[in-house]
Amino acid sequence: MTSEEIVIDGKGAVLGRLASFAAKQALLGKKVVVVNCNEVVITGRKENVVENYRAKRARGGSSLKGPHFPRQPERIVKRTIRGMLPYKQGRGRTAFKSVRCFDALPAEFASKEKLSLGKELKTTSIKLGELARLI
């Protein structure tokens, strides 16, 4: 793993913690790649999490007006990272462009060293892959 590119394995990682770490590294000028986004978890009761994300999606207007809230797990992760960046300013915009998210593990990153942020949770949670199917 070079100091210029960080590959983060999302398996078992909490969404907010992963997003804040990725945003900080992107602001420091590193290229951030998040793999296995469908395995990222959101803590909380399943019903509450699904209800909150459905409300976020329903808040968007027509196809021409926003806010646009994604349904795919990799796009949910990228949208969460965007929320932790000053993306309306120049440095935030360049940091956001250096973030890439993938649903599975692409072949180009299979041999690279991956940083794991996941740990054993003692609370209820739902995976993003399951959340994407329910919203």
N, C-alpha and C positions, 0 to 999 in steps of 0.2 A: 504494500500500500504506500503510495507516494504521499508526500505531504501536501500535494496539490489536489488530490482526489480522495474523497472518503466514501467508502461503500458501507452503508448501514443496512443490516438485516433487520427487518421489521417483525420477525417472528416473535410473538409474545410481548412486544414493546407497547407501552401505553402511548396513545396518540399524542397527547399534549407534551409529554416529556420528549418524545422523539422529535416532534415538530420544533420545540424550542431549541433543542441541541442542533438540529439541522439548520435552523435559521441563523443561529449564532455562528456556526462554521461557515455558512454562505456569506455572512457579513464580513468575516475575516478574510474573504477572498478565495476560499477553497471551493472546488466543485464537489457537490454533494449528490450521491446517487442512493436512493432508497429502494431496496428490493423487497419482495414478499409483502407488499402492502395489504394484501387480503388477509394476512395473519396478524396485523396490528389490532390491538384491542382497545376498547373504550370501556372504562369502568363505570359501574352503575347498574341499576336494574334494567333488564332488557326492554321492558315495556316503556320505561321513561326515556331511554336513549332513542328508541325507534320513534316515539311520539315527538321528541325534540327535533330529530332530523326530518321527519315528515313536515313539521311546522316550518322549518327552514326552507324546504323545497317549495311549499305552498306559498310562501311569502313572495316568491318571484312572480313577476307579471307575465306578460305575453312573451313570445319568443324574441321580440325586439327590445324589450326592456328588462332590467335586472331587478333584484340581484339574481344571478345565476348560481345555483348550488348544485354541484355534480352528484351523480349517482354511483359512478364507478369508484372502487376503493382507492386506486392510485390517484385519482383526481381529487378525492376527499382529502387525502394526505397532503397533496400539493396545495390545496386551498387553505388547509389549516396552517401550513408553513407560511403561506402568503399573509395570513392574518398576523403573524409574528414578525413581519418585515415592514419597514417603511416603504412599501412598494410604490407609493406615489412620488417618492423622491428618487433622484438619480442613483444613489448607492444602493437603495433597496431594490430598484428595478434591475440593476445588474446582478445583484445577489440572487434575485428570484429567477433570473435566466440561467443561473448556474446550478439550479436544483432540478434533478430528474427523478421521476418516480416510476416504478414498474410493478405490475401485479404479481409477476413470478420472477424467477432468476434468469436473466438473459445469458446467453452463452458467452458473451464478451466479458461478463463479470464473474463467471463461475470459478475461474482460477485465482481471482484476486482475494486478498484478505478482507474479511467482512467484520465490521464492528457490530457486536450484538448489544442491544440496549434492553432486551427482554429479561424478565426475572419472574419468579414464582409469585402469583398474586393470591392474596387471601380474601379477596373481595369478589363480588359478582361482576362479570364483564361480558361483553359481546364482541366478536370479531367483526372486522369491517366487511369481510366477504359475506357474512350472514346478514349484516345490516344493509348491504347493498341489495340483497334479494328482497328484503322486507319493506324498503321504502319505495 
